[in-house]
């Protein structure tokens, strides 16, 4: 028991020393994976960067952009063809970013909000709400880990079918048209560096 207590006393200062963020310019780079809970499940790896101003140790406001590498997805079926589909794409969100740090210590929990839209993907909505923690290496450098909920809307292709007539032996033909605004929501796990 003494050894455990002594270990805690030695480790505790690593997490409680003051490492508050200095006022001024700050940036962040994150890499993450999104696990979708909606009816479609495109695997997405995302890289985002945000740059802005740290007003005090608690409040950061900035703007950023990202690259969402989304895999191919298909769901539903009509006549052996997927009802909806989306090819692999790189979506580029632009967003405003607000972050609130809850403490001025070396280990600081935070809340992060990112709201914007996509440059491509028909300008659909992008929103990410996250909770996480920052470990300050110095006043200017830190590592972060977060879990968030992401809301996206995607443009997908939806199947349409022509009804056969006696001129084509009543054979139906299938074709796809774009449909925008497919909701895709999920949990995002991110690791990042703050500078």
C-alpha positions as CSV (number, residue, x, y, z in Angstrom):
1,X,0.0,0.0,0.0
2,X,2.9,2.3,0.8
3,X,4.4,1.7,-2.6
4,X,1.1,2.5,-4.4
5,X,0.7,5.7,-2.4
6,X,4.3,6.8,-3.1
7,X,3.8,6.1,-6.8
8,X,0.7,8.2,-6.9
9,X,2.5,11.1,-5.1
10,X,5.3,10.9,-7.7
11,X,3.0,10.7,-10.7
12,X,0.4,13.3,-9.7
13,X,2.7,16.3,-10.3
14,X,2.9,15.3,-14.0
15,X,-0.8,16.0,-14.4
16,X,-1.3,18.9,-12.1
17,X,1.6,21.3,-12.9
18,X,0.5,24.5,-14.5
19,X,0.9,24.3,-18.3
20,X,-1.7,26.8,-19.4
21,X,-1.8,27.9,-23.0
22,X,-0.3,31.3,-23.8
23,X,-2.4,34.0,-25.3
24,X,-1.9,34.3,-29.1
25,X,-1.8,32.2,-32.2
26,X,-2.3,28.4,-31.9
27,X,-2.9,25.6,-34.3
28,X,-4.0,22.0,-34.2
29,X,-3.6,19.0,-36.4
30,X,-5.8,15.9,-35.8
31,X,-6.1,12.4,-37.4
32,X,-9.2,10.4,-36.7
33,X,-11.5,7.5,-37.6
34,X,-15.3,7.8,-37.8
35,X,-17.5,4.8,-36.9
36,X,-20.9,5.5,-38.4
37,X,-24.1,4.5,-36.7
38,X,-26.5,5.4,-39.6
39,X,-27.9,3.0,-42.1
40,X,-24.9,3.4,-44.4
41,X,-21.4,2.7,-43.1
42,X,-18.6,4.3,-45.2
43,X,-15.4,3.9,-43.4
44,X,-13.8,7.4,-43.0
45,X,-10.3,8.4,-42.0
46,X,-10.0,12.1,-41.5
47,X,-7.2,14.6,-41.2
48,X,-8.1,18.1,-39.9
49,X,-6.2,21.3,-39.1
50,X,-7.4,24.3,-37.3
51,X,-5.7,27.7,-36.7
52,X,-6.8,30.6,-34.6
53,X,-6.4,32.6,-31.5
54,X,-6.1,31.5,-27.9
55,X,-7.8,34.4,-25.9
56,X,-6.9,33.0,-22.5
57,X,-6.0,29.6,-21.1
58,X,-9.6,28.5,-21.5
59,X,-11.0,29.9,-24.8
60,X,-9.8,29.2,-28.4
61,X,-11.5,30.3,-31.6
62,X,-10.3,29.5,-35.1
63,X,-11.1,28.1,-38.5
64,X,-9.9,25.0,-40.3
65,X,-10.2,22.5,-43.1
66,X,-10.0,18.8,-43.4
67,X,-9.7,15.9,-45.7
68,X,-12.2,13.1,-45.1
69,X,-11.1,9.9,-47.0
70,X,-14.4,8.0,-47.3
71,X,-14.6,4.5,-48.6
72,X,-17.1,3.0,-51.1
73,X,-20.5,2.1,-49.7
74,X,-23.7,0.4,-51.0
75,X,-26.9,-0.4,-49.3
76,X,-30.3,-1.8,-50.3
77,X,-30.9,-3.8,-53.4
78,X,-33.3,-3.7,-56.4
79,X,-33.1,-6.3,-59.1
80,X,-29.5,-7.3,-58.1
81,X,-28.4,-3.6,-58.1
82,X,-27.6,-1.5,-55.0
83,X,-30.5,0.9,-54.2
84,X,-28.1,3.6,-53.0
85,X,-24.3,3.8,-53.6
86,X,-21.4,6.1,-53.2
87,X,-17.9,5.7,-54.6
88,X,-14.8,6.3,-52.6
89,X,-14.2,10.1,-52.3
90,X,-12.2,12.7,-50.5
91,X,-14.5,15.3,-49.0
92,X,-13.1,18.6,-47.9
93,X,-14.9,20.4,-45.0
94,X,-14.3,24.1,-44.1
95,X,-15.3,24.9,-40.5
96,X,-15.3,27.3,-37.6
97,X,-13.7,25.9,-34.5
98,X,-14.3,26.8,-30.8
99,X,-12.5,25.0,-27.9
100,X,-13.0,25.4,-24.2
101,X,-10.3,24.1,-21.9
102,X,-11.7,23.3,-18.4
103,X,-8.4,23.7,-16.4
104,X,-5.0,25.4,-16.6
105,X,-3.1,22.3,-15.6
106,X,-0.8,20.1,-17.7
107,X,-3.6,17.6,-18.2
108,X,-6.7,19.6,-19.3
109,X,-10.1,18.2,-20.3
110,X,-11.8,20.2,-23.1
111,X,-14.9,20.5,-25.3
112,X,-14.5,21.2,-29.0
113,X,-17.1,22.3,-31.5
114,X,-16.6,22.4,-35.3
115,X,-19.3,23.6,-37.6
116,X,-19.1,24.2,-41.3
117,X,-19.8,22.8,-44.8
118,X,-18.0,20.9,-47.5
119,X,-16.2,22.6,-50.4
120,X,-17.3,19.6,-52.5
121,X,-20.0,17.1,-51.7
122,X,-22.6,19.7,-52.8
123,X,-21.8,22.0,-49.9
124,X,-23.5,19.7,-47.4
125,X,-23.3,20.3,-43.6
126,X,-20.3,19.3,-41.5
127,X,-20.5,19.4,-37.6
128,X,-18.4,17.7,-35.0
129,X,-18.9,17.9,-31.2
130,X,-16.1,16.4,-29.1
131,X,-14.9,15.9,-25.6
132,X,-11.3,15.2,-24.9
133,X,-8.1,15.9,-23.0
134,X,-4.9,17.8,-23.8
135,X,-1.6,16.8,-22.2
136,X,0.7,19.9,-22.2
137,X,4.3,19.2,-23.1
138,X,5.0,23.0,-22.8
139,X,2.9,26.2,-23.0
140,X,3.1,26.0,-26.8
141,X,3.0,22.2,-27.5
142,X,0.5,19.5,-26.4
143,X,-1.0,16.2,-27.4
144,X,-4.7,15.6,-27.4
145,X,-7.1,12.7,-27.5
146,X,-10.9,13.1,-28.1
147,X,-14.1,11.3,-28.8
148,X,-16.9,13.1,-30.6
149,X,-20.1,12.9,-32.5
150,X,-20.0,13.9,-36.2
151,X,-23.0,14.9,-38.3
152,X,-22.5,14.8,-42.1
153,X,-24.7,14.9,-45.1
154,X,-23.5,13.1,-48.2
155,X,-24.5,13.1,-51.9
156,X,-25.3,9.6,-53.0
157,X,-26.5,7.9,-56.1
158,X,-30.0,6.4,-56.0
159,X,-31.3,3.8,-58.4
160,X,-34.2,4.5,-60.7
161,X,-35.9,2.1,-63.0
162,X,-37.7,2.4,-66.3
163,X,-40.7,0.2,-66.8
164,X,-40.4,-2.1,-69.7
165,X,-42.7,-1.9,-72.7
166,X,-43.6,-4.3,-75.4
167,X,-40.9,-2.7,-77.6
168,X,-38.1,-3.9,-75.4
169,X,-39.7,-7.2,-74.3
170,X,-40.9,-5.6,-71.0
171,X,-37.3,-5.5,-69.8
172,X,-36.7,-2.9,-67.1
173,X,-33.6,-0.7,-67.2
174,X,-31.8,0.7,-64.2
175,X,-29.9,4.0,-63.9
176,X,-28.6,6.2,-61.1
177,X,-29.2,9.8,-60.3
178,X,-27.6,12.0,-57.6
179,X,-29.5,12.5,-54.4
180,X,-28.1,15.0,-51.9
181,X,-28.6,15.2,-48.2
182,X,-28.2,11.6,-47.0
183,X,-27.6,11.8,-43.2
184,X,-24.5,10.0,-42.0
185,X,-23.8,10.3,-38.3
186,X,-21.2,8.6,-36.2
187,X,-18.6,8.6,-33.4
188,X,-15.1,10.0,-34.2
189,X,-12.0,9.0,-32.3
190,X,-9.1,11.5,-32.8
191,X,-5.5,12.0,-31.7
192,X,-3.8,15.3,-32.3
193,X,-1.0,17.7,-31.7
194,X,-1.5,21.3,-30.6
195,X,1.0,24.0,-31.2
